[in-house]
């Protein structure tokens, strides 16, 4: 196979397809073993696992990357590349931002080189993982992703990267989005999924959630079509939660999670 071709001009052999799928499945298995299964059961993981960056999130990004790449009309090879890069994008955690993405991309590339997958697919998937690194402002608010700053060897590689970056925030405006956002607070405070985090400081975090809900723009315009269906409802809900937290109407962590799950069930 001519590896100088761009991603959209190659077709995986059955063996290459199998290799890609196996590496994606292996990535999900590693994430679940190290960080737990995540929502809804939060099983496994070292020391109880992580409340947000766990198997649920990795699988959600894999599925979302596939949806986004399909929506963009990418080839089967590019769609599979996006999916498996999404599966591996968070295989490294508990390290500084930038380091996690580089090491996750390195794991992905190393695994696939050993399976003789075409270099253009390895490069595209690695760049996609690097592109998921968040860009934060001075108030620690998410304003974008590194994908918008990268250079790509081809348009197909760029679209794979945008598919994965959009999918990384694909649950932001989903029915379960506010619940998962509050699970991120739990993770930030160092509490495993089975321990209540402190409520102190949660109002400030919720202000950031409201800012993000109001201002986040998917790095590719099609991201809004694929993932933004409930933007207005999620934004209003996040604003209402902030108001109620500030008014002292939400008294406990469990009450907050129950509110989130009720919202998710209403809009499922």
Secondary structure, DSSP 8 states (H G I E B T S, - for coil): --TTS-GGG----HHHHHHHHHHHHHHHHHHHHHH---TTT----GGG--SSSSHHHHHHHHHHHHHHHHHTT--HHHHHHHHHHHHHTTSS-SS-TTHHHHHHHHHHHHHHHTTT--HHHHHHHHHHHHTT-EEE-TTS-EEEEGGGG---SSHHHHHHHHHHHHHHTTTTTSTTHHHHHHHHHHHHTT--TTS---STTHHHHHHHHHHHHHH---SSTHHHHHH-TTHHHHHHHHHHHHHHHHTT----HHHHHHHHHHHHHHH-
